[in-house]
Amino acid sequence: ESIQKITALANECGWLLGQVADQNLEASAREDALTSLIERRFLAPIMQNETQMAMKTQSPYSVMMIDVDNFKSVNDIHGHQAGDAVLSSIGHILKRSLRVTDYAFRYGGEEFLILMPETPASNAIRAADKLLDKVRNASITLDNGRHLKVSVSIGIAQFDKHPDFEQVIKHADEKLYEAKHNGKDRYEI
């Protein structure tokens, strides 16, 4: 009887471990290999879902578009491996800085998008300030042992009740370019 119980528990443990492995595989399939952030191709369904939720609950979400300042010069001066180290470091900073309910996407190249559900712009501003400080204070170690400092620019937009989520992304992108134009290493809303 004891052996049957142990066998049943062992089978259940094996099944649970299989479930965990499947979930880990699913999560890793969604991640960008370099930054460990969610790939852009998963952006649309998540944004659509959050837009529907925001419309239903009347609770806004905010979007941050983030771009690494002077990234081309990092690649030109230090090489593409240094550029990869910068992107990887920024990805890790973003991941560690967000709440469990937030989504961090690699949007493309050196651009990232953060979706903050149930978050008004005033709270997104506080998060942006913290992100700017964390990136500014990070020291990225290159393969040759040298250390590199970088900064980012951020555009923030709050959901404006328009059912097309592309509108809020477009607005955040416009604010990102304002931040770049106004001196970099800052946010605009």
Buried (B, 14 or more C-beta within 10 A) or exposed (E): EEEEEEEEEEEEEEEEEEEEEEEEEEEEEEBBEEBBBBBBEBBEEBBEEBBEEBEEEEEBBBBBBBBBBBBEEBBEEBBEEBBBBBBBBBBBBBBEBBEEEBBBBBBEEBBBBBBBBBBBBEBBBEBBEEBBEBBEEBEBEBEEEEEBEBBBBBBBBBBEEEEEBEBBBBBBBEBBBBBBEEEBBBBBB
